[in-house]
Every structure is written in C-alpha cells, then in structure tokens.
Amino acid sequence: MADWTDLNYVVVDVEGNGQQAPDLVELAVVPITVGIIGAPVSWLVKPDQPIRHFATRIHGLTNSDVADAPVFAAIGDEVLRALDSAALVAHHAHVDVGVLQRKLGGWHCPEVFDTLKLARRLLPGQDSYRLGALVEALKLDSELPEGLTPHRATYDALVTARLFVQFAARARSLEELRGDPSGGGDDETPALF
C-alpha cells in the first residue's frame, strides 16, 4: 500500500467575479511535497467581466483592486507550472477545477482530492462542512502569516492544505485516503474524492 506522502499535491483556491460562469479574480496554489506544506503563490487577475457586488462582499476584492492586474492569458504558463503535480486538492473542488479548465483550455486535471467530500466522510456529524466552519472547529488558522483573511485565495488555500494534511495523516494509506481501503479502483480517470 502506498503512503499518502508518495504523491506531490497542489492545493488550489480560486476567487471569482460572481458572474455566470464564474471568472477568475484571484488564484492561489500551495504545494504539498513529502507531506510538508510549502509556500503559497498567488495571482490577482483582471477578469473578462466586472466583479459583481455580492462577490466583493464575500472576498473583498473590487474592480479597482484588479484594474491593473494581468489578464489570465498573461499568467497562464506560470499557473500551469504551479499546477504541475500528481494530485490537486481543493475544498468543493468542482468549482475550482471548473474555473481552471475553462481558463486553461487543454489542461489535463490530475487526480483530485476534495476536502469537502473528505470532511463529510471522515468527520461525520459536523454541523457544517463549509471551509470556515471546519477552520474554526479544527483551529486551522492558528499561526498563519499576518494579513491573510478568510475568503481570499491564499488564506483559503493554506487552511485547505492544513485540513487535507490532517485527513491524510489519519489515513493508513493513500488508498484509504482515496476512500478505497482495498487498494482497488481505476487509476485512469481523475475523480473528486
């Protein structure tokens, strides 16, 4: 059986403009290598459509905050390099993966671990599985770098990385983390676990 630290991961969080379909205004990527959370990298992005007021109320980013930010095409290659890993981790991952697939065109998404689904499986009985509620319940925000705030990409990616590491450390194997303690399964298609 493989150990979870045998894979390298990238934890991703995107913040959107509130449009349908959501467009990117901020992206953060946090590597996890041999079980150790690395330094985050993040980008502000000028979206194709303006940031809607309700999105600003959530993450605090305004159109003036991203007015001088690059458009995604200018940072796409840099983002692809940051995403180059065996597995991707995100909370409510289909949202982040969907935005990245739209923005990166032919990007091949690696295996995905969804900490929302992991939390529902590994922490039954929680009142809420929202990221903020899990951060509070598990004290995931202690000793974060100064100036980080909830609902911003770097904060959310770092606390998601901490959440994932907690879940992974409890698992006896990578297969158990994947939800398949027997070690079976289809390695050909990435799935949201």
Order of alpha helices (4+ residues) and beta strands (2+ residues): beta-beta-beta-beta-alpha-alpha-alpha-beta-alpha-beta-alpha-alpha-alpha-alpha
